[in-house]
């Protein structure tokens, strides 16, 4: 079974631009979560989507948004990029939202550099 | 806010058991304890989880105290490939908004 895939793997943008990152979950997984990892703040939860609906949202500004498609693939968008948005963006998928526990499978991440 | 407290770093000799402690004194009755690890430059990897009872799988064992205020992850025979940051996470059932905290950097020494 193929793992979680994220594209692109590396990205360089300049301040003020916008960026879209893509995540394809493991086949059959309906929940997709996004995380940001920086040296200063560590791994921080951005948002989670299940059946095309945002279920949870972390403490990030409105410049960070996402969506999920009917095939469970997800995209996240960051508008008006700032230097501090440079980070590793990780996507994780899991089978469902309402089971007693949830093992999340993480992708390799997209390394975003904002210049 | 952090729900868990872990040592910043630990060393372990190759082939020996690695015991990683975690304090979660404010854990609620319906919250699970999860362990993930992140090997350098990779996405986090699920290791094990538990609610009340001790758990074991092919990767590790999880020992949860009777009052559930602390737990220990045990890697029975640490290898160099186990060098990673280990995260202890407390979360509600079915919740996917994991709070990772700072974790424990485990270094396995040859």
Contacts between the chains, C-beta under 8 A, distances in Angstrom:
chain1	res1	chain2	res2	distance
A	4	B	43	7.6
A	31	B	96	5.6
A	33	B	96	4.8
A	33	B	97	7.1
A	33	B	98	7.6
A	35	B	98	7.8
A	35	B	100	7.9
A	42	B	100	6.0
A	42	B	101	7.2
A	42	B	102	6.1
A	42	B	103	7.9
A	43	B	38	7.8
A	43	B	44	7.2
A	43	B	87	7.7
A	43	B	98	7.9
A	43	B	100	3.8
A	44	B	100	7.8
A	45	B	97	4.6
A	45	B	98	6.2
A	45	B	99	6.8
A	48	B	96	4.7
A	48	B	97	6.0
A	55	B	96	7.4
A	56	B	95	7.3
A	56	B	96	6.8
A	56	B	97	4.3
A	58	B	97	6.7
A	90	B	43	5.2
A	90	B	44	7.4
A	92	B	43	7.4
A	92	B	44	7.7
A	92	B	96	7.5
A	94	B	96	6.0
A	96	B	94	7.6
A	97	B	94	5.8
A	97	B	96	6.7
A	98	B	94	4.9
A	99	B	93	7.8
A	99	B	94	5.6
A	100	B	32	7.9
A	100	B	93	4.9
A	100	B	94	6.6
A	101	B	32	5.6
A	101	B	34	7.8
A	101	B	49	5.4
A	101	B	93	6.5
A	101	B	94	7.3
A	102	B	94	5.9
A	102	B	95	7.3
A	102	B	96	5.6
A	103	B	46	4.5
A	103	B	49	7.4
A	104	B	36	8.0
A	104	B	44	7.8
A	104	B	46	6.3
A	104	B	96	6.3
A	104	B	98	6.9
A	105	B	46	7.2
A	106	B	43	3.1
A	106	B	44	5.0
A	106	B	45	7.0
A	107	B	43	5.5
A	108	B	42	6.6
A	108	B	43	5.7
A	109	B	43	5.7
